Amino acid sequence: MGAPRSPPPDLRPRLYVKDLDHLAQLVKEDAAVEARAQALATRRTAALGVGGALFATGLVVALTGVGNQSCHDSTPFPGAGTMRICESDPTQTAIGAGITAAGALAAMIISPKSGDLLDVINGWNTAHPDRPFELSGGHQPLLQQEAFSTGEQHCTSNTDCPSGSCRLGTCSSLPTSCAFDSECGGGHCEMGTCSPFPHSQPAPAMGD
């Protein structure tokens, strides 16, 4: 008996998710998951807004402190000529730097964490196992496997799917080729092709 054949390639198209707003759009058919995804998108927008505003404010304050110079005449050592020395306002510069740092910290706190994103993905995958999201290395980019089926028609065997095959209880337009019985939706895999009849039920004879 030869080695088992490898499973057929997954031909379902994959859709790259660009950002959290795009994710919310993709899951809009599920109101509960969409609400959670939209909340993450709102948090991300708020983080960018708050962080950007504080960063800009701190930068202006720091530059203003650099521009507000106080000058005085000084003699470096006895016998030397008088030199005019100007110094920026260190207090205002430090305040500006602190505001900038606070902006970066606020953005980090408000921004959605990876665990929040995974909660949304897990919620969708649990409710829609036929169209799961996948995560590539580093959790980006997100991938959605679209169902490649004939109108999401449910089935128990290939006879329920005139133009395709029964896979995991759903009619699919993928070819009926197979490697394992589990791919044949109640039938069995024979010579690399899904048969709608289980092993215990022989195919009807010609003319019956």
Sequence and secondary structure as in RCSB ss.txt:
>XXXX:A:sequence
MGAPRSPPPDLRPRLYVKDLDHLAQLVKEDAAVEARAQALATRRTAALGVGGALFATGLVVALTGVGNQSCHDST
PFPGAGTMRICESDPTQTAIGAGITAAGALAAMIISPKSGDLLDVINGWNTAHPDRPFELSGGHQPLLQQEAFST
GEQHCTSNTDCPSGSCRLGTCSSLPTSCAFDSECGGGHCEMGTCSPFPHSQPAPAMGD
>XXXX:A:secstr
             EEEE SHHHHHHHTTTSHHHHHHHHHHHHHHHHHHHHHHHHHHHHHHHHHHHHH EEEEEE 
SSTTS  EEEEEE HHHHHHHHHHHHHHHHHHHHHS  HHHHHHHHHHHHHH TTS EEE GGG SEEEE   EE
EEEE SSGGG TTSEEETTEEE S SB SSGGGGTTSEEETTEEESS TTS    TT 
